Amino acid sequence: MTKRGVLIFAAIFAALMLAGCSSKGSVKSAEKIIRRHFGWAWQGSELIDLELDVEKTKSAGGEWAEKYGDDEGIIFVSTIKTSKNIEGSLSPNQYYSGWEWILTRKENGGWKLRDWGFT
């Protein structure tokens, strides 16, 4: 591994630890739950990007976990493009940035998608 690769890996690992997540796999499993939900519930819409929000996870993840009686909370932020047939309060064929996804879990348990939207 190159020196740059080591630095990138160290930065990712540090971000995960600051967010309270024990591993990259833990974050990937949470991301997978979001993507699965999005594909099912938002048919025809597009998940443009999805990123772990380390700062929000540090500041509010614990509160979300406590709200649901869990030990850990993690917050992702995304940009979405709605489909032409979207229902509800969002407009069709629009981009929305800052869309949040909140997941919680018991220690070493599986993530549960608890809330989403502009929280």
C-alpha positions as CSV (number, residue, x, y, z in Angstrom):
1,M,0.0,0.0,0.0
2,T,1.3,3.5,-0.9
3,K,1.8,6.2,1.7
4,R,-1.2,8.0,0.3
5,G,-3.3,4.8,0.6
6,V,-2.3,4.4,4.2
7,L,-3.2,8.0,5.0
8,I,-6.6,7.7,3.3
9,F,-7.3,4.4,5.2
10,A,-6.2,6.1,8.5
11,A,-8.5,9.1,7.8
12,I,-11.5,6.8,7.1
13,F,-10.8,4.7,10.2
14,A,-10.5,7.8,12.4
15,A,-13.8,9.2,11.0
16,L,-15.5,5.9,11.8
17,M,-14.1,5.8,15.4
18,L,-15.2,9.4,16.0
19,A,-18.7,8.6,14.8
20,G,-18.9,5.8,17.3
21,C,-18.8,3.0,14.7
22,S,-16.5,0.1,15.4
23,S,-15.7,-0.8,11.8
24,K,-16.0,0.1,8.1
25,G,-18.2,-3.0,7.8
26,S,-20.6,-1.6,10.3
27,V,-21.0,1.6,8.2
28,K,-21.4,-0.4,5.0
29,S,-24.1,-2.6,6.6
30,A,-26.0,0.6,7.6
31,E,-25.6,2.0,4.1
32,K,-26.9,-1.2,2.6
33,I,-30.1,-0.9,4.7
34,I,-30.7,2.6,3.5
35,R,-30.1,1.7,-0.2
36,R,-32.5,-1.3,0.1
37,H,-35.2,0.9,1.7
38,F,-34.7,3.6,-0.9
39,G,-35.0,1.1,-3.8
40,W,-38.2,-0.3,-2.3
41,A,-40.0,2.9,-1.1
42,W,-38.7,5.4,-3.7
43,Q,-39.2,3.5,-7.0
44,G,-38.1,5.5,-9.9
45,S,-36.2,8.1,-7.8
46,E,-32.4,8.3,-7.7
47,L,-30.1,8.2,-4.7
48,I,-27.4,10.5,-6.0
49,D,-25.0,10.3,-3.1
50,L,-25.0,8.9,0.4
51,E,-22.4,9.7,3.0
52,L,-21.8,9.1,6.7
53,D,-22.2,12.5,8.5
54,V,-19.5,12.2,11.1
55,E,-20.3,15.5,12.8
56,K,-24.0,14.9,13.1
57,T,-23.4,11.3,14.3
58,K,-21.1,12.6,17.0
59,S,-23.5,15.3,18.1
60,A,-26.9,13.6,17.8
61,G,-26.3,9.9,17.2
62,G,-26.5,9.1,20.9
63,E,-29.7,11.0,21.3
64,W,-31.3,9.0,18.5
65,A,-30.1,5.7,20.0
66,E,-31.5,6.7,23.4
67,K,-34.8,7.6,21.9
68,Y,-35.2,4.1,20.6
69,G,-33.6,2.3,23.6
70,D,-30.5,1.4,21.6
71,D,-26.8,1.8,22.2
72,E,-25.5,3.4,18.9
73,G,-26.9,5.9,16.4
74,I,-25.6,6.8,13.0
75,I,-26.6,9.5,10.6
76,F,-26.1,9.6,6.9
77,V,-26.8,12.5,4.6
78,S,-27.8,12.2,0.9
79,T,-28.9,14.0,-2.2
80,I,-31.9,12.5,-4.0
81,K,-33.7,13.1,-7.2
82,T,-37.4,12.3,-7.1
83,S,-39.2,10.5,-9.8
84,K,-42.0,12.0,-11.9
85,N,-44.5,9.9,-10.0
86,I,-43.4,10.7,-6.4
87,E,-46.2,10.9,-3.9
88,G,-46.4,12.9,-0.7
89,S,-44.9,16.3,0.1
90,L,-42.0,16.2,-2.3
91,S,-42.2,17.6,-5.8
92,P,-41.6,15.4,-8.8
93,N,-38.3,15.5,-10.8
94,Q,-36.6,17.6,-8.1
95,Y,-33.2,17.4,-6.4
96,Y,-33.1,17.5,-2.6
97,S,-29.8,17.8,-0.7
98,G,-29.3,17.3,3.0
99,W,-31.8,14.4,3.2
100,E,-30.9,12.5,6.4
101,W,-31.1,8.9,7.3
102,I,-31.0,7.9,11.0
103,L,-30.3,4.3,12.1
104,T,-29.8,2.8,15.5
105,R,-28.7,-0.5,17.0
106,K,-28.0,-2.4,20.2
107,E,-24.3,-3.0,20.8
108,N,-23.0,-5.4,18.1
109,G,-26.6,-5.8,16.8
110,G,-28.0,-5.0,13.4
111,W,-28.9,-1.5,12.3
112,K,-32.5,-0.4,12.1
113,L,-33.6,2.5,9.9
114,R,-35.5,4.7,12.3
115,D,-36.2,8.0,10.6
116,W,-35.4,9.9,7.3
117,G,-36.0,13.3,5.8
118,F,-35.1,16.8,6.8
119,T,-34.9,16.2,10.6
